[in-house]
Amino acid sequence: MRVAKDLVAAAATPMVLGILGEGESYGYAILRRINELSGGELDWTEGLLYPLLHRLERLGYAESSWQSVSGERRRKYYRITNKGLAELAEQRRQWDTVVDALKEIWLGPGDFRPLTAIPLGGQA
Amino acid sequence: MTAPHGQDEMEAQFAQWRQYVQCRRELQQSDAEELEDHLRGSVDELIAVGLRADEAFLVAVKRMGSLDDLSREFAREHSERLWKQLVLTGETDSPVAATRSRRDLVAMVLCGAGAAASIKLPELFGMGFEEDADRFYATNFSLFALPWLAAFLAWRRRARPALIGVLLALFALGVVAANVYPLAADSQSVVLTAIHLPIALWFVVGLAYVADDLRSSRRRMDFIRFTGEWFVYFVLIALGGGVLIAFMFGTFEAIGISPDVFISQWLLPCGFLAAVVVAGWLVEAKQGVVENIAPVLTRLFTPLFTAVLLAFLVAFGWTSAGIDVEREALILFNLLLVVVLGLLLYSISARDPLAPPGLFDKLQFALVVSALVIDVLVLLEITGRITEYGTTPNKAAALGENVILLANLAWSAWLVLGFVRRRTPFGALERWQTGYLPVYAAWAWIVVLVFPPLFSYL
């Protein structure tokens, strides 16, 4: 199963902000972390990640610094700012609303039908 | 884990990849570094799970996806990068270039300030603008501006002392030409000197421009490009200055202060002279950053001018009336030749010398030929007049210029024809134009130096 591109894009900002909320990180590590979290189901590309990081930096949600790692290599680390934390909280509130609503529809109030009752595989 | 040999090979691959990335305008140096770090992280991980170095590199690059997609995504976030910006100081990627551009800026400010200050210098010696010094300023104004521009260029190119000596000598010669002859303020020669001295001195600036290689055709062509761009920038700065003056005048008038004197005595002359240097610096600084505009204007106007000239010839043949050759008419037709020459020069300057002849070259041939035909008609008329009434400095100068331009365009037409028929290479036309530059300079100096005594200071 691959998550649709639009959904990946919509979830991108809270996901990256959330990961940065765990601590300072850099591009490759963030991508690894997303892979890990989604069990490889989320199809993230570099073309999505780096422009997004730059946008977060421009909006003031994150700040970056170059740090040198082994030898001459330099790495750009991103750190979440207070503004970014506020944005993360706001995004979380919105996503909670969406997720709660979806759960409400799919599971029903007090209905504990297992998820598999919904045909997931499309028209097989 | 990897052998040193494999390591070297991989570094070479990284270097190659870096080069590809740096070709993308959307990706800056820092992006390239960030992406490279990503790539290296990916490669390290793949090697750790057992791939060989070269395999790991291939897989990692493949995973990153095509650079096209990547740069498109970057462009969406950084759309401003698609517009090349002319940064005035620093902020470029390499620190060396940044210091250089900062030093250029300082030198430009010094030269510009020098030019602005020097025009006010004669006032200390009783040569104010109010006093009757029209003749002095008319013949000398270029001597206040162009030496500073030449100084800036010579400094930038680290000109040899010998060349600096030549430049100084030529500017000194200009001072002599402008001030030694006893010319009346209303004499024709004053006007001629006022027009021709700047031209002569501009070629001295050219000497400073091509400092490193005087004989090189390529460098001379660069000077032609420089001239065109300088002119465009100068006009733009002048337009901006006009707006500034308009607002200054309006706002100060509104509170009852008349800024007339300040504007005409200080802002206008000083700004004008400083703009000469600033425009030169802008062309130098933006070289390769912004596309040249002069060739674009050329492309736009060559067809239009060709149409107008052909229409004129048709109308001339139709009405069969003679050309009314007054002095103004002669100057007008001279200017026409200058414009046609300019159109030719700037399309040459922007053309790929190896490209085969196309429709535009044929159009250019039509333009040059129609200008030539018109000029021959005018010239016939003029020589008749001169043999009838005798000559004056104005007529002689105008006639001389006409002949010089005619000779240039006639041979150019021949070369363009040869090129269109694939007989002569394009380089011949380029070399002809660049080799002809000293002729203009020589003629300007002759008018400035020889004409006044020749026509007994008329």
Interface residues (C-beta under 8 A of the other chain):
Chain A: Y26 G27 Y28 A29 L31 T45 E46 G47 L48 Y50 P51 L52 H54 R55 R58 R73 R74 R75 K76
Chain B: S30 D31 E33 E34 L35 D37 H38 R40 G41 S42 M64 G65 D69 L70 R72 E73 F74 R76 E77 H78
